[in-house]
């Protein structure tokens, strides 16, 4: 049950979006932009991981969305490189899928994620 204040805030937000001509962005679209940024800045490589371990989360922070990977979430630990220069990151399964799709696509070829329709 929504309160009167909640209804007013929601209506104001809707009118603001209508005026600006922008639809609310889905979480996936925001994460897709984040993955693209990490790839562009070299924080995540375009090459495949040298090692991938899948399991359940232990509370480690996802490198992409920066939220904890809970024990009920599938977690991917990815290792890059070898020897002294090796590093590893943890991601949610869904964040891994976004990274893998973006890194494998020719630059600019992945379509943007569409906002949800109401």
C-alpha positions in Angstrom: 0.0 0.0 0.0 1.5 3.3 -1.1 1.2 6.4 1.1 0.1 9.7 -0.3 3.7 11.0 -0.1 4.9 8.0 -2.0 2.4 8.6 -4.7 3.4 12.2 -5.0 7.1 11.4 -5.3 6.4 8.8 -7.9 4.2 11.2 -10.0 6.9 13.9 -9.7 9.5 11.5 -11.0 7.3 10.4 -13.8 6.6 14.0 -14.9 10.3 14.9 -14.6 11.2 11.9 -17.0 8.4 13.0 -19.3 9.8 16.5 -19.5 13.4 15.4 -20.1 12.3 12.7 -22.6 14.4 10.0 -20.8 13.1 6.7 -19.6 14.5 5.2 -16.4 17.5 3.1 -17.1 17.5 -0.5 -16.2 20.1 -1.9 -13.8 21.5 -4.0 -16.6 22.0 -0.9 -18.8 23.9 0.8 -15.9 26.0 -2.2 -15.4 26.7 -2.5 -19.1 28.0 1.0 -19.1 30.2 0.2 -16.0 31.7 -2.8 -17.7 32.4 -0.7 -20.8 34.1 1.9 -18.6 36.2 -0.7 -16.8 37.3 -2.2 -20.2 38.1 1.2 -21.6 40.2 2.2 -18.6 42.0 -1.2 -18.6 40.6 -2.2 -15.2 39.2 -5.3 -16.8 40.9 -7.0 -19.6 39.5 -7.8 -23.1 41.3 -11.1 -23.0 39.6 -14.2 -21.5 40.5 -15.1 -17.9 43.3 -17.5 -17.5 41.4 -19.3 -14.7 37.7 -19.2 -13.6 36.4 -20.7 -10.4 32.7 -20.8 -9.8 31.0 -21.3 -6.5 28.8 -19.5 -4.0 29.6 -16.1 -2.7 31.3 -15.4 0.6 30.5 -11.7 1.0 33.4 -10.5 -1.3 32.6 -7.3 -3.2 31.8 -7.8 -6.9 34.3 -5.9 -9.1 31.6 -4.7 -11.5 28.6 -3.7 -9.4 30.5 -3.2 -6.1 27.9 -5.1 -4.1 28.6 -8.1 -1.9 28.3 -11.5 -3.5 26.1 -13.2 -0.9 26.2 -16.9 0.0 23.0 -17.4 -2.0 24.6 -15.9 -5.1 26.7 -17.7 -7.7 30.2 -16.1 -7.7 32.9 -16.2 -10.3 36.5 -15.7 -9.3 38.5 -14.8 -12.4 42.3 -14.8 -12.6 44.2 -12.8 -15.2 47.8 -13.2 -16.1 50.5 -15.4 -14.5 53.3 -15.0 -12.0 54.0 -11.8 -10.2 51.6 -9.8 -12.5 48.6 -12.1 -11.9 45.5 -10.7 -10.3 42.0 -12.0 -9.6 38.6 -10.4 -9.2 35.2 -11.7 -8.0 32.0 -11.1 -9.9 28.3 -12.1 -9.6 27.3 -14.5 -12.4 25.2 -11.8 -14.1 28.1 -9.3 -14.0 30.4 -12.0 -15.4 28.0 -12.6 -18.3 28.0 -8.8 -19.1 31.8 -8.6 -19.0 32.2 -11.7 -21.2 29.8 -10.4 -23.8 31.4 -6.9 -23.8 35.0 -8.1 -23.9 34.4 -10.6 -26.8 32.4 -8.1 -28.9 34.2 -5.9 -31.5 34.3 -2.4 -30.1 30.9 -0.7 -30.3 29.1 -3.8 -31.6 27.1 -4.8 -28.6 23.6 -3.2 -28.6 22.7 -1.1 -25.7 20.4 -2.7 -23.2 16.9 -1.4 -23.7 15.0 0.3 -20.8 12.1 -1.7 -19.4 8.7 -0.9 -20.9 5.8 -0.2 -18.7 
